[in-house]
Amino acid sequence: MRKRIVTAIMIIGAGMCLAAGCGSKGKEGNQSGTSGSDTESAEENVFDYNVNDYVTLGEYKGLSVRYPVPAVTDDDVEMSIQDLIDENTTYNEISDRAADKGDYVNIDFTGTIDGEEFEGGSAEDYEFTLGQDEFLEEFETNLLGKKTGETITFKMTFPTDYDEELAGKEAEFTTTLNSISEVVVPEYTDAFVAEVTDYDTIEAYEEALREELMASAQEESSSAAGEDALTQAVENASVNGYPQALYDACYESTMDEYASFAEMFGMELDDFLSDFMGDEDIDSVTLSWVNEILVSQAIAEKEGFTLTDKEFEEEAKELAIENDYASYEEFLEESGKVSVTATLLRNRAINYLYKNANVEEVSQEEYYGEDSDLLDTEEEIDNTEAIILE
């Protein structure tokens, strides 16, 4: 499971590995080019090189790739409808009664075994809905009937089939109930749809939803095939070294990405890397991203689809919307022009390679095969946030 999570993190980070203001930490030796010495020069000089000094392209047109035929199921539609309902669900904080199933609560908790805190057994301001089995049932049962501000201490025994380090052990938890909120879920009706969407009826909304989901699925499938093509193009190319500033920027952003995930899991970065990276070498992960950028850039220059200023602004604005930024300016300030440029060039290369590939259509099951469980990675990540989660 941990290997799959790392793979998903790499997929999330790929194409966005350059961050504004990266430092100059990186691997020594076995590279050529200039070195970024400080924040401003790193941002300004990352692309200050001739890519042909580093890359000799191999075969990149007519590559054989597989295209997972997109499909939209009833379950996909139901999940999107549930998302719409969740987005419009309200939480009304209350103080006149005790917590009950279905309430949304905020708690602090500290767990100990034999008087010592254990990893994943403590958290502050943790929010969840009682009765949805997010925690072990025995843990949640102790919160029922408690009021805001109450602190309770209780013991519980982990199931024998639980995590091998905790299975069958007795733990003591001290838990404070910070707040209780009633959850008001809207009814899925024509009136609700008309109020929160651009459609007047459920039928019209679901018809448009299926079209939107299919467009998204088609984009994901072509992107998957394009990613495969880019991987092949990198393998076919000869990459001789890399610009130090480019490597440094990718290295720093790689570490920032892992730090963000470590924080999300409530873990120290070193512990996260040890648990999830295993034998994976961060330098090799960084270098794979560097090589993708270099090869993408080389293809862009050879095929003449490098970015003009106008194209950069237009495509960056689209990227800002896709990533839910409030404005283009905020997106550019937070991500940095270097990062956005690298992402857009990589996306253009993927699109070009896909359009010029020999594409074989295959089913989703055939394409993903044994790796189909990658599709469940988000759920698995959610389930690792606290060790006492169900």
C-alpha positions in Angstrom: 0.0 0.0 0.0 2.8 2.4 0.9 4.4 2.0 -2.5 1.1 2.8 -4.2 0.8 6.0 -2.2 4.4 7.1 -3.2 3.5 6.4 -6.8 0.4 8.6 -6.5 2.5 11.4 -4.9 4.9 11.2 -7.8 2.0 11.5 -10.3 0.6 14.5 -8.4 3.9 16.2 -8.3 5.0 15.4 -11.9 4.9 18.5 -14.1 4.7 20.9 -11.2 8.2 20.2 -9.7 9.5 23.7 -10.0 8.6 26.1 -7.3 9.2 29.8 -7.0 12.0 30.7 -4.7 13.7 27.3 -4.5 17.1 27.1 -2.9 20.3 25.5 -4.2 20.4 22.3 -2.3 21.1 19.3 -4.6 23.3 16.3 -5.4 26.9 17.0 -6.0 28.8 15.9 -9.0 27.8 14.2 -12.3 26.2 17.3 -13.7 27.1 20.3 -15.8 25.8 23.8 -16.1 25.5 26.8 -13.8 24.5 26.7 -10.2 21.7 28.7 -8.7 23.1 30.5 -5.6 20.1 32.3 -4.1 16.4 32.6 -4.3 16.1 35.3 -6.9 18.8 34.0 -9.2 17.4 30.5 -9.0 14.0 31.8 -10.2 15.6 33.9 -13.0 18.2 31.4 -14.2 16.6 28.0 -14.1 16.0 28.0 -17.9 19.1 29.9 -18.8 20.7 27.1 -20.8 20.7 25.5 -24.3 18.7 22.3 -23.9 20.6 20.7 -26.9 23.7 20.8 -24.7 22.1 18.1 -22.6 19.6 16.2 -24.7 20.0 14.2 -27.9 16.5 13.1 -28.9 15.8 9.5 -29.9 12.6 8.2 -31.4 9.6 10.2 -30.2 7.1 10.1 -33.0 5.0 7.1 -33.8 5.5 5.5 -30.4 3.1 2.7 -29.5 0.9 3.6 -26.6 -2.3 2.2 -25.1 -5.4 4.3 -24.6 -7.8 3.2 -21.8 -11.2 3.7 -23.3 -13.1 6.1 -21.1 -16.3 5.2 -19.5 -18.8 6.9 -17.2 -20.8 4.6 -14.8 -23.9 5.2 -12.7 -21.6 5.1 -9.7 -19.5 8.0 -11.2 -22.7 10.0 -11.5 -23.8 9.2 -8.0 -20.4 10.2 -6.6 -20.6 13.6 -8.3 -24.2 14.1 -7.1 -23.0 13.3 -3.6 -20.2 15.8 -4.0 -22.7 18.5 -4.9 -24.8 17.6 -1.9 -21.7 17.6 0.4 -20.6 21.0 -1.0 -24.0 22.5 0.0 -24.3 20.7 3.4 -24.2 23.1 6.3 -22.8 22.6 9.8 -24.6 24.5 12.6 -22.6 24.6 15.8 -24.7 23.8 18.9 -24.1 23.9 22.7 -27.5 22.9 24.1 -27.2 19.1 24.0 -24.7 16.2 24.0 -23.1 14.7 20.9 -25.1 12.1 19.0 -24.6 10.0 15.9 -24.6 12.1 12.8 -23.1 15.2 14.5 -19.9 16.8 13.2 -17.4 17.1 16.0 -14.0 18.7 16.6 -11.8 16.9 19.2 -8.3 16.8 20.6 -7.1 13.4 21.7 -4.0 11.8 23.1 -3.4 8.1 23.2 -0.9 6.2 25.3 0.2 2.6 25.7 1.9 1.7 29.0 2.1 5.4 29.7 3.8 6.3 26.4 2.3 8.1 23.4 2.3 6.1 20.2 2.6 7.2 16.6 -0.7 8.2 15.1 -2.5 8.1 18.4 -2.8 11.8 19.0 -4.2 14.8 17.2 -5.6 18.3 17.8 -8.6 19.9 16.2 -9.5 16.7 14.4 -13.0 16.9 12.7 -15.2 14.1 11.7 -18.8 12.9 11.7 -19.9 10.5 14.5 -21.3 7.3 13.3 -19.5 7.1 9.9 -17.0 4.6 11.3 -14.1 6.9 10.6 -12.7 5.8 14.0 -12.9 2.4 15.6 -16.4 2.0 17.0 -15.2 1.6 20.6 -13.5 5.0 20.3 -16.5 6.8 18.9 -18.9 5.2 21.4 -17.1 7.0 24.2 -17.9 10.4 22.7 -21.6 9.8 22.4 -23.6 11.7 25.1 -20.7 14.1 25.9 -21.0 17.8 25.7 -18.8 20.6 24.3 -15.9 21.3 26.6 -15.9 17.9 28.3 -12.7 16.0 28.6 -12.9 12.2 29.1 -10.4 9.5 29.7 -11.1 5.9 28.7 -9.4 2.7 27.8 -9.9 0.6 24.7 -8.4 -2.5 23.3 -7.3 -2.7 19.6 -8.7 -5.6 17.6 -6.5 -8.6 17.2 -6.6 -8.2 13.4 -5.5 -4.5 13.6 -2.1 -3.0 12.8 0.5 -5.6 13.9 2.2 -3.1 16.2 -1.0 -2.3 18.1 -3.1 -5.5 17.6 -4.6 -6.7 20.9 -3.0 -3.9 23.0 -4.8 -1.8 25.5 -4.6 2.0 25.0 -5.7 4.9 27.1 -7.1 8.0 25.5 -7.7 11.4 26.9 -10.2 13.3 24.6 -11.6 16.8 24.7 -14.8 17.6 22.8 -14.1 21.1 21.4 -17.3 21.6 19.4 -20.5 19.9 18.2 -22.3 20.8 15.0 -25.6 19.6 13.6 -25.3 18.5 10.0 -28.0 19.8 7.6 -28.0 17.8 4.4 -30.0 19.3 1.6 -32.6 17.2 -0.2 -31.8 16.3 -3.8 -34.7 17.8 -5.7 -35.4 19.9 -8.8 -35.6 23.0 -6.5 -32.2 22.2 -5.0 -30.6 21.7 -8.4 -32.1 24.9 -9.7 -30.8 26.8 -6.7 -27.2 25.6 -6.8 -26.5 24.8 -10.5 -27.2 26.3 -13.9 -29.9 23.6 -14.6 -33.6 23.7 -13.7 -34.2 20.0 -13.2 -32.4 16.8 -12.0 -32.8 15.3 -15.4 -31.1 18.3 -17.2 -28.3 18.4 -14.5 -27.5 14.7 -14.7 -27.5 14.8 -18.5 -24.9 17.6 -18.4 -23.0 15.9 -15.6 -22.6 12.8 -17.7 -21.2 14.8 -20.6 -18.8 16.6 -18.3 -17.6 13.4 -16.7 -17.1 11.8 -20.1 -15.0 14.8 -21.3 -13.0 14.5 -18.1 -12.5 10.8 -18.6 -11.4 11.3 -22.2 -8.9 13.9 -21.1 -7.6 11.5 -18.4 -7.2 8.7 -20.9 -5.4 10.7 -23.5 -3.2 12.1 -20.7 -2.4 8.6 -19.5 -1.4 7.6 -23.1 0.6 10.8 -23.5 2.4 10.1 -20.2 3.3 6.7 -21.5 4.6 8.3 -24.7 6.7 10.8 -22.7 8.2 8.0 -20.6 9.2 6.2 -23.8 10.6 9.5 -25.4 12.8 10.0 -22.3 14.0 6.4 -22.4 14.8 6.8 -26.1 16.7 10.0 -25.6 20.3 10.5 -24.6 20.5 12.9 -21.6 24.0 14.0 -20.8 23.9 15.8 -17.4 21.6 18.6 -16.4 21.7 22.3 -15.5 22.3 22.5 -11.8 19.7 25.3 -11.3 17.0 23.1 -12.8 18.0 20.1 -10.7 18.1 22.3 -7.5 14.6 23.7 -8.2 13.2 20.3 -8.7 14.9 18.8 -5.7 13.6 21.6 -3.4 10.1 21.3 -4.7 10.2 17.5 -4.4 11.1 17.9 -0.8 8.4 20.5 -0.3 5.8 18.1 -1.9 6.8 15.3 0.5 6.8 17.7 3.5 3.2 18.7 2.6 2.1 15.0 2.6 4.0 14.4 5.8 2.2 17.3 7.4 -1.1 16.0 6.1 -0.5 12.6 7.7 0.7 14.3 10.9 4.2 12.8 10.5 7.7 14.1 10.7 9.3 14.4 7.3 12.1 11.9 8.1 9.5 9.4 9.3 7.3 9.9 6.3 10.3 9.3 3.9 11.3 6.2 5.8 7.9 4.7 5.9 6.7 5.6 2.4 9.8 6.0 0.3 11.5 2.8 1.4 14.5 2.2 -0.9 13.3 4.9 -3.3 16.1 7.5 -3.7 14.9 11.1 -3.7 17.7 12.1 -6.0 16.5 9.5 -8.6 12.9 10.7 -8.3 14.1 14.3 -8.8 16.3 13.3 -11.7 13.4 11.6 -13.5 11.4 14.8 -13.4 14.4 16.8 -14.6 14.9 14.5 -17.5 11.2 14.7 -18.4 11.4 18.5 -18.5 14.6 18.5 -20.5 13.2 16.1 -23.1 9.9 17.9 -23.2 11.7 21.2 -23.8 13.9 19.6 -26.5 10.9 18.3 -28.4 9.1 21.7 -28.0 12.1 23.5 -29.6 12.5 21.0 -32.4 8.8 20.9 -33.3 8.3 24.7 -32.8 5.7 24.7 -30.0 7.6 26.7 -27.5 5.5 29.3 -25.6 4.9 32.9 -26.7 4.1 35.4 -24.0 0.5 35.5 -25.1 0.2 31.7 -25.1 1.8 31.5 -21.7 -0.8 33.9 -20.2 -3.8 32.2 -21.9 -2.7 28.7 -20.9 -1.6 29.7 -17.4 -5.0 31.3 -16.7 -6.6 28.0 -17.7 -4.3 26.1 -15.4 -5.1 28.6 -12.5 -8.8 27.8 -13.0 -8.2 24.0 -13.1 -6.3 24.3 -9.8 -9.0 26.3 -8.1 -6.9 29.5 -7.6 -8.9 32.7 -6.9 -7.0 34.5 -9.6 -4.3 34.2 -12.3 -2.1 36.6 -10.3 -2.4 34.5 -7.1 -1.5 31.3 -9.1 1.5 32.9 -10.7 2.7 34.4 -7.5 2.4 31.2 -5.5 3.7 28.8 -8.2 6.3 31.0 -9.9 6.7 31.6 -13.6 9.4 29.0 -13.9 7.1 26.3 -12.5 4.2 27.3 -14.7 6.4 27.4 -17.8 7.8 23.9 -17.1 4.3 22.5 -16.6 2.9 24.1 -19.8 5.8 22.8 -21.9 5.5 19.4 -20.4 1.7 19.3 -21.1 2.3 20.5 -24.7 4.9 17.7 -25.2 2.5 15.1 -23.8 -0.3 16.3 -26.2 2.1 16.3 -29.2 3.4 12.9 -28.4 -0.1 11.5 -28.0 -1.3 13.0 -31.3 1.7 11.5 -33.1 1.6 8.1 -31.5 0.3 4.8 -32.7 -2.6 4.4 -30.3 -4.2 1.1 -29.3 -7.5 1.3 -27.5 -7.9 -1.1 -24.5 -10.3 -1.4 -21.7 -9.7 0.2 -18.3 -9.2 -3.2 -16.7 -6.7 -4.2 -19.4 -4.8 -0.9 -19.2 -4.5 -0.7 -15.4 -4.2 -4.4 -14.8 -2.6 -5.2 -11.5 -2.0 -1.5 -10.9 -5.8 -0.7 -10.9 -5.6 -0.3 -7.1 -3.8 3.0 -7.8 -7.3 4.3 -8.4 -8.0 3.7 -4.7 -4.9 5.6 -3.5 -6.8 8.7 -2.3 -9.0 6.5 -0.1 -6.0 4.7 1.3 -4.3 8.0 2.0 -7.3 9.1 3.9 -7.2 6.0 5.9 -3.6 6.5 7.0 -4.2 9.9 8.6 -4.5 8.5 12.2 -3.5 5.1 13.4 -6.8 4.6 15.2 -8.9 5.3 12.1 -11.0 2.3 11.0 
